[in-house]
């Protein structure tokens, strides 16, 4: 009977050990709730002390828009050529856009602009006041600056540009300087690109001038050599002369046949008429086979000489038209090189903030307190599990 009771007690104890349910966990947590309460209170007090030591950060934002294209007649004329220049690596710099333009965010988020702001406002000292400036890595300062920089491109085509800083009195001035530096950087890049465009156009026009001079000399020499001045006019005059001479020849041949029938072949008038026809045929043959009538070439060489002259004339005319087309582009590039480009125009100026942007102290305190409370509960659950495991091992032994 005693053995049966021991077996029953052991079975009951094993069932109790294996009964790892929510009631036991809740009972254990309530039993040790004082630890959770103390840890939570200490975390709340510590987080309050911590957030009170955090400096306030202030945000100032400006609203700016890129300029609209002027759409002048000259710029419209240059539109097609701009695409050709872009294929050579030459393009315009304007605001956010597509096609042949690229986003102004490239400027606003550039390392050059960030380093300029860091140097002007000594942000290394502002971000890391307790460290030796010589030991602060520039990459750390740059990362901090980007964390406190706000650059947004909105769907309406405008930009929201803001900066956060510990000093509320200077943050608005920082935003203004940032936009001014962005405009200056864009101006420099624009002038460099227009300078490259101008250099390319000047080089191309100089090359065209050289080709024009060479082509002009070749055309003049060829004209002196062949006697061709106007192929169309000369060929028309030649055709008319040949046609007139042939008409005269045919007329005289008709008269010759008439004289033969009336006077006979041995008549004096008939013989004179034959001599006249012989002279006309000689002139026609000479005109068709000897150079000198329409130029220094014969009729057989007229086609080749005329085609060569027309080819040289076409090259000269094409180069002249190309020069006339590119000359306004060079003048435009010279104007753009000295033009002041306003890339961003401020619509809403930044103002001195009257309240902080961060830290959110209430959220920090609530987060730390809640986190410590949950952590303390997890620790108690871990302790509870370890105790249960030890008890189970002892029972098995």
TORVO-499110 format. One line per 10 residues: their letters; for each residue x, y negated, z of C-alpha. Coordinates in pm, whole numbers, m for minus. Layout:
BEGIN
a = X/Y/Z; ...
END
This chain:
BEGIN
xxxxxxxxxx = 0/0/0; 285/m235/83; 453/m160/m250; 134/m251/m433; 113/m587/m255; 472/m668/m344; 406/m584/m706; 99/m805/m709; 283/m1094/m543; 569/m1065/m790
xxxxxxxxxx = 326/m1061/m1084; 146/m1367/m949; 476/m1549/m903; 585/m1463/m1258; 257/m1587/m1397; 302/m1908/m1203; 654/m1952/m1339; 545/m1885/m1695; 246/m2115/m1658; 438/m2419/m1792
xxxxxxxxxx = 130/m2635/m1855; 39/m3004/m1844; m96/m2988/m1491; 239/m2885/m1347; 418/m3155/m1547; 174/m3423/m1436; 198/m3305/m1077; 577/m3323/m1089; 575/m3673/m1244; 330/m3803/m985
xxxxxxxxxx = 543/m3652/m712; 848/m3839/m841; 670/m4150/m968; 874/m4368/m736; 1186/m4307/m946; 1002/m4416/m1263; 864/m4725/m1093; 1202/m4829/m953; 1378/m4773/m1288; 1109/m4969/m1472
xxxxxxxxxx = 1123/m5260/m1228; 1502/m5273/m1243; 1488/m5264/m1623; 1235/m5546/m1631; 1446/m5759/m1395; 1764/m5682/m1587; 1604/m5757/m1924; 1471/m6088/m1796; 1818/m6184/m1674; 1964/m6069/m2008
xxxxxxxxxx = 1723/m6264/m2230; 1775/m6578/m2023; 2142/m6568/m2123; 2061/m6546/m2496; 2094/m6874/m2687; 1803/m7015/m2884; 1819/m7005/m3264; 1634/m7266/m3469; 1515/m7236/m3829; 1471/m7515/m4081
xxxxxxxxxx = 1334/m7445/m4431; 1322/m7649/m4751; 1101/m7593/m5052; 1278/m7654/m5384; 1195/m7603/m5751; 1420/m7560/m6058; 1381/m7818/m6337; 1170/m7766/m6643; 1339/m7751/m6981; 1334/m8087/m7154
xxxxxxxxxx = 1238/m7924/m7481; 1407/m8189/m7693; 1428/m8145/m8066; 1800/m8086/m8055; 1768/m7821/m7782; 1497/m7649/m7989; 1727/m7651/m8289; 2005/m7503/m8078; 1784/m7229/m7936; 1869/m6976/m8201
xxxxxxxxxx = 2240/m7048/m8182; 2236/m7008/m7803; 2138/m6644/m7848; 2435/m6597/m8078; 2667/m6759/m7825; 2535/m6529/m7553; 2647/m6231/m7760; 2997/m6379/m7734; 2962/m6412/m7357; 2848/m6776/m7363
xxxxxxxxxx = 2514/m6863/m7208; 2327/m7138/m7031; 2289/m7168/m6658; 1944/m7268/m6539; 1704/m7164/m6269; 1538/m6830/m6208; 1424/m6685/m6538; 1456/m6414/m6792; 1571/m6366/m7145; 1887/m6564/m7212
xxxxxxxxxx = 1891/m6709/m6859; 1994/m6553/m6530; 1862/m6598/m6182; 1969/m6892/m5967; 1974/m6649/m5675; 2321/m6558/m5803; 2428/m6907/m5692; 2226/m6926/m5370; 2358/m6593/m5241; 2715/m6632/m5363
xxxxxxxxxx = 3018/m6579/m5141; 3164/m6912/m5257; 2865/m7100/m5121; 2871/m6908/m4791; 3242/m6973/m4740; 3190/m7345/m4806; 2924/m7366/m4537; 3131/m7162/m4292; 3429/m7391/m4341; 3233/m7718/m4318
xxxxxxxxxx = 3042/m7634/m3999; 3309/m7413/m3836; 3059/m7128/m3806; 3322/m6881/m3688; 3342/m7073/m3360; 2964/m7114/m3348; 2895/m6743/m3398; 3183/m6610/m3183; 3251/m6882/m2920; 3432/m6649/m2677
xxxxxxxxxx = 3682/m6508/m2926; 4010/m6636/m3063; 3940/m6790/m3406; 4256/m6630/m3544; 4128/m6283/m3456; 3782/m6327/m3610; 3756/m6152/m3946; 3601/m6365/m4223; 3379/m6073/m4325; 3214/m6074/m3978
xxxxxxxxxx = 3142/m6446/m3998; 3007/m6406/m4351; 2775/m6125/m4240; 2644/m6340/m3955; 2582/m6628/m4196; 2384/m6407/m4436; 2179/m6276/m4141; 2084/m6634/m4057; 2022/m6737/m4419; 1673/m6729/m4569
xxxxxxxxxx = 1645/m6741/m4949; 1312/m6650/m5109; 1200/m6682/m5469; 823/m6713/m5477; 581/m6612/m5749; 502/m6975/m5828; 862/m7033/m5936; 986/m7223/m5630; 1247/m7136/m5368; 1224/m7130/m4989
xxxxxxxxxx = 1573/m7195/m4853; 1632/m7189/m4479; 1914/m7157/m4227; 1910/m7057/m3860; 2154/m7213/m3615; 2194/m7259/m3241; 2205/m7637/m3279; 1859/m7767/m3360; 1992/m8116/m3437; 2206/m8009/m3730
xxxxxxxxxx = 2012/m7721/m3887; 1812/m7949/m4120; 2135/m8114/m4238; 2282/m7769/m4298; 1994/m7682/m4532; 2038/m8010/m4722; 2413/m7949/m4755; 2351/m7593/m4868; 2122/m7707/m5150; 2365/m7986/m5245
xxxxxxxxxx = 2654/m7736/m5256; 2441/m7501/m5468; 2371/m7781/m5714; 2740/m7873/m5726; 2841/m7511/m5785; 2581/m7478/m6059; 2707/m7803/m6213; 3063/m7674/m6215; 2965/m7344/m6374; 2746/m7525/m6627
xxxxxxxxxx = 3029/m7758/m6724; 3270/m7465/m6755; 3028/m7282/m6982; 2954/m7589/m7193; 3329/m7650/m7212; 3377/m7298/m7347; 3091/m7357/m7592; 3250/m7685/m7702; 3591/m7523/m7746; 3438/m7245/m7952
xxxxxxxxxx = 3248/m7493/m8171; 3555/m7712/m8220; 3765/m7409/m8317; 3496/m7286/m8555; 3450/m7628/m8715; 3826/m7668/m8760; 3833/m7331/m8929; 3543/m7435/m9154; 3722/m7760/m9245; 4033/m7564/m9342
xxxxxxxxxx = 3828/m7324/m9553; 3646/m7617/m9713; 3973/m7784/m9811; 4115/m7462/m9950; 3792/m7381/m10139; 3772/m7737/m10273; 4128/m7718/m10405; 4066/m7377/m10564; 3744/m7499/m10723; 3909/m7813/m10863
xxxxxxxxxx = 4204/m7614/m10999; 3972/m7359/m11157; 3765/m7638/m11309; 4076/m7799/m11461; 4192/m7461/m11589; 3864/m7359/m11751; 3711/m7697/m11823; 3392/m7598/m11640; 3220/m7883/m11462; 2856/m7781/m11469
xxxxxxxxxx = 2801/m7423/m11590; 2429/m7467/m11638; 2460/m7794/m11830; 2753/m7676/m12037; 2588/m7344/m12124; 2268/m7525/m12224; 2463/m7763/m12449; 2656/m7472/m12600; 2339/m7277/m12672; 2176/m7580/m12832
xxxxxxxxxx = 2484/m7642/m13051; 2502/m7281/m13168; 2129/m7275/m13233; 2153/m7596/m13436; 2449/m7467/m13640; 2277/m7134/m13708; 1958/m7315/m13810; 2164/m7522/m14054; 2334/m7208/m14186; 2005/m7026/m14239
xxxxxxxxxx = 1859/m7333/m14415; 2154/m7355/m14651; 2130/m6985/m14731; 1764/m7030/m14827; 1865/m7320/m15056; 2142/m7106/m15207; 1898/m6834/m15308; 1670/m7097/m15457; 1956/m7244/m15661; 2063/m6902/m15787
xxxxxxxxxx = 1717/m6836/m15918; 1686/m7180/m16079; 2037/m7253/m16208; 2216/m6918/m16199; 2514/m6798/m15998; 2774/m6976/m16211; 2619/m7318/m16188; 2823/m7601/m16035; 2556/m7681/m15775; 2533/m7316/m15678
xxxxxxxxxx = 2910/m7296/m15627; 2902/m7608/m15407; 2623/m7462/m15204; 2824/m7141/m15149; 3120/m7347/m15031; 2893/m7532/m14787; 2767/m7205/m14645; 3121/m7073/m14615; 3222/m7381/m14414; 2921/m7342/m14183
xxxxxxxxxx = 3000/m6976/m14122; 3359/m7066/m14039; 3248/m7327/m13790; 3007/m7081/m13629; 3274/m6813/m13603; 3521/m7062/m13460; 3264/m7183/m13209; 3188/m6829/m13094; 3545/m6694/m13079; 3781/m6985/m13005
xxxxxxxxxx = 3802/m7180/m12676; 3752/m7553/m12660; 3392/m7619/m12750; 3233/m7568/m12404; 3561/m7532/m12211; 3896/m7363/m12218; 3740/m7024/m12291; 3572/m6839/m12573; 3214/m6722/m12589; 3323/m6371/m12496
xxxxxxxxxx = 3483/m6499/m12171; 3208/m6749/m12090; 3013/m6510/m11864; 3310/m6412/m11649; 3440/m6769/m11622; 3096/m6904/m11536; 3029/m6639/m11273; 3365/m6705/m11106; 3295/m7078/m11104; 2948/m7025/m10957
xxxxxxxxxx = 3091/m6794/m10687; 3346/m7055/m10584; 3079/m7326/m10591; 2846/m7112/m10376; 3121/m7057/m10119; 3191/m7429/m10105; 2820/m7511/m10066; 2770/m7246/m9795; 3064/m7377/m9593; 2934/m7733/m9631
xxxxxxxxxx = 2589/m7633/m9503; 2742/m7439/m9213; 2944/m7743/m9113; 2635/m7965/m9127; 2452/m7708/m8913; 2721/m7678/m8645; 2816/m8044/m8617; 2506/m8137/m8407; 2582/m7843/m8178; 2928/m7981/m8109
xxxxxxxxxx = 2782/m8322/m8029; 2530/m8159/m7796; 2807/m7963/m7623; 3006/m8286/m7571; 2700/m8451/m7416; 2629/m8149/m7192; 2988/m8136/m7069; 2944/m8477/m6905; 2578/m8442/m6811; 2477/m8425/m6444
xxxxxxxxxx = 2266/m8113/m6408; 2008/m8113/m6126; 1935/m7746/m6076; 1715/m7761/m5765; 1480/m8046/m5678; 1355/m8056/m5319; 977/m8070/m5281; 952/m8028/m4902; 1258/m8154/m4718; 1383/m7958/m4415
xxxxxxxxxx = 1288/m8102/m4077; 1438/m8073/m3730; 1259/m7776/m3566; 1073/m7839/m3243; 1060/m7474/m3136; 1296/m7182/m3152; 1280/m6908/m3413; 1453/m6642/m3205; 1506/m6465/m2970; 1154/m6337/m2896
xxxxxxxxxx = 1216/m6299/m2525; 880/m6151/m2431; 916/m5881/m2696; 1271/m5803/m2583; 1165/m5771/m2217; 864/m5558/m2308; 1073/m5336/m2534; 1351/m5279/m2280; 1105/m5216/m1996; 898/m4972/m2197
xxxxxxxxxx = 1208/m4799/m2324; 1354/m4748/m1975; 1022/m4624/m1847; 998/m4366/m2124; 1361/m4270/m2073; 1311/m4218/m1700; 1010/m3997/m1771; 1216/m3794/m2016; 1490/m3756/m1754; 1236/m3627/m1499
xxxxxxxxxx = 1102/m3384/m1756; 1455/m3262/m1817; 1515/m3215/m1446; 1183/m3032/m1415; 1272/m2798/m1698; 1612/m2720/m1546; 1455/m2640/m1210; 1196/m2414/m1369; 1466/m2236/m1566; 1675/m2174/m1252
xxxxxxx = 1375/m2044/m1064; 1289/m1807/m1348; 1647/m1676/m1358; 1647/m1617/m981; 1317/m1426/m1008; 1453/m1202/m1283; 1763/m1125/m1072
END
